[in-house]
Amino acid sequence: MTLEEAMRTRHTVRRYTEEKIPEDLLARLDERMRGSNERRGLAMSLVTENTEAFGPALKLFLTKGVRNYLILAGPDRPGLDEAVGYCGADMMLFAQTLGLNSWWVGGTYSRKGVERNAAPGAGKILGLIALGYGRTQGVPHRSKRPEEVASYAGPAPEWFVKGVEALLLAPTALNRQAFTVRGEGRKVSITCGGAFSGVDLGIGKYHFEIGAGREAFCWA
């Protein structure tokens, strides 16, 4: 499965089976995470077979079976939120290519439980990504129309259209998809508003790049 195929098949899953993630897959996830940490100056950490991410009420009403998760963190600095969003999106889609399901959790988790399991000196924690074998494969989220978020100066090339389509597959806080995308020639600009705007911007940029192809355009 390619990352583009993973982008189209991945949906939010909040309930997981008891099946353990094989060690070879955990090793591949850890290797990719470490590469992102080094390139972007992050402190993400992978936690396995641990149930402290959610309190009793959330386990009862919202989620079930989450024992593996990626803590999204890094030194508090300008651009951290966007970097976490970008790299977290990559980790989610990579997990999907390995046959795993995921759920991006921005706020509804046990902060004390997650902090206890974060890497030493993790810095600012911006959320987590639950990983595992879902009891279902999830369902597509409601999406805006491309013309509600994007415009292009002149006839839009195919890469721009595909980039916007991919952008609208990205998970965002409260599913608001508060993106504004503008294209002219090979240049593209994107902004995002609302809660978790920096994280959502990073997620959106990653998805747009996967859909459009990184070689087709440049960020303005």
Buried (B, 14 or more C-beta within 10 A) or exposed (E): EEBBEBBBBBBBBBBBEEEBBEEEBBEBBBEBBBEBBEEBBBBBBBBBEBEBBBBEEBBEEBBBBBBBBBBBBBEEEEEBBBBBBBBBBBBBBBBBBBEBBBBBBBEEBBEEBBEEBBBEEBBBBBBBBBBBBBBEEBEEBEBBEBEEBBBBEEEBBEBBBBBBBBBBBBBBBEEBBBBEBBBEEEEBEBEBEEEBBBBBBBBBBBBBBBBBBEEBBEEE
